[in-house]
Amino acid sequence: MEHIAAVLLIVGCSNSLEQCRELPAPVTVFETMGECSAERPFAVGDLGQAEPRIFSRCLPVDPALEDDYNEIVWNVKADGTFEASVEISNMVVAANGSRSAQRPARQE
């Protein structure tokens, strides 16, 4: 049985960051963070110009709790800060946020 150690989240937004949506990644779950990190630039590149601004993040997942995760929560703030977390029943178990003020968010 494979265990999940990371989840790839890709979000596309308008230039103003007022409208954002999750974008489909070819692969969304990985056995290691390294695999996710290696795949992330290719997954973002495959989306081409799906949205003017694209944010992506590999979120760590504890393999012992993988069946308990029930939600990925994300937010893109007006200042370009991208926050994302994997949650279990409204309890944050992993979070990662960063600030990206310009379009090169694709290169994170």
C-alpha positions in Angstrom: 0.0 0.0 0.0 1.3 3.4 -1.0 1.4 6.2 1.6 0.8 9.8 0.9 3.4 12.2 2.3 2.6 15.3 0.2 -0.3 16.9 -1.7 0.2 19.3 -4.6 -2.1 22.3 -4.7 -2.2 24.7 -7.6 -4.4 27.8 -7.6 -4.9 30.2 -10.4 -6.0 33.8 -10.0 -7.0 36.9 -11.9 -4.4 39.7 -12.1 -6.2 41.6 -9.3 -6.2 38.4 -7.2 -10.0 39.0 -6.6 -11.0 35.7 -8.3 -9.1 32.5 -7.6 -9.8 28.8 -8.2 -8.1 25.5 -7.8 -6.5 24.2 -11.0 -6.2 20.5 -11.8 -2.7 19.0 -11.5 -1.8 15.9 -13.4 -0.7 14.2 -10.2 -1.9 15.5 -6.8 -0.5 13.1 -4.2 3.1 11.9 -3.7 4.9 9.5 -1.5 7.6 12.1 -0.6 7.9 15.9 -0.4 10.9 15.6 -2.7 8.7 13.9 -5.4 6.1 16.6 -5.1 8.7 19.4 -5.2 10.3 17.9 -8.3 7.0 17.6 -10.1 5.6 21.0 -9.1 7.3 23.2 -11.8 6.2 20.7 -14.5 2.6 20.6 -13.3 2.5 24.4 -13.2 4.1 24.6 -16.7 1.6 22.2 -18.1 -1.2 24.6 -17.2 0.3 27.2 -19.5 -1.7 30.4 -19.3 -4.8 28.9 -17.5 -4.8 32.0 -15.3 -2.8 35.3 -15.2 -1.4 34.4 -11.7 -0.6 30.9 -10.5 0.4 29.8 -7.0 1.4 26.3 -6.1 2.5 24.5 -2.9 3.5 21.1 -1.8 1.7 20.4 1.5 3.1 17.8 3.9 0.8 15.0 5.0 1.6 12.6 7.8 1.2 9.1 6.3 -0.1 7.8 9.7 -3.0 10.2 9.4 -3.6 10.1 5.6 -7.1 8.6 6.0 -8.1 11.3 8.5 -7.5 14.3 6.2 -10.7 15.8 4.9 -10.0 19.2 3.6 -7.4 21.5 1.9 -7.9 25.1 2.9 -6.3 27.9 0.9 -6.4 31.7 0.6 -4.8 34.2 -1.6 -4.7 37.6 0.0 -4.7 41.0 -1.8 -1.0 41.5 -1.1 -0.1 38.2 -2.9 0.3 36.1 0.2 -0.7 32.5 -0.6 -1.7 30.4 2.4 -2.6 26.7 2.3 -3.2 23.9 4.9 -4.3 20.4 5.1 -6.9 19.9 7.9 -8.4 17.1 9.9 -11.9 17.9 11.2 -11.3 21.6 11.4 -7.9 21.1 13.1 -4.8 22.4 11.2 -2.2 19.7 10.8 0.1 21.3 8.2 0.4 24.9 7.0 2.6 26.7 4.6 2.3 30.4 3.6 4.5 32.7 1.6 4.3 36.1 -0.1 4.5 36.6 -3.8 4.0 40.1 -5.0 4.4 39.4 -8.7 3.5 36.9 -11.4 6.7 34.8 -10.8 4.7 32.9 -8.2 5.1 30.0 -10.8 8.7 29.7 -9.8 8.3 29.1 -6.1 
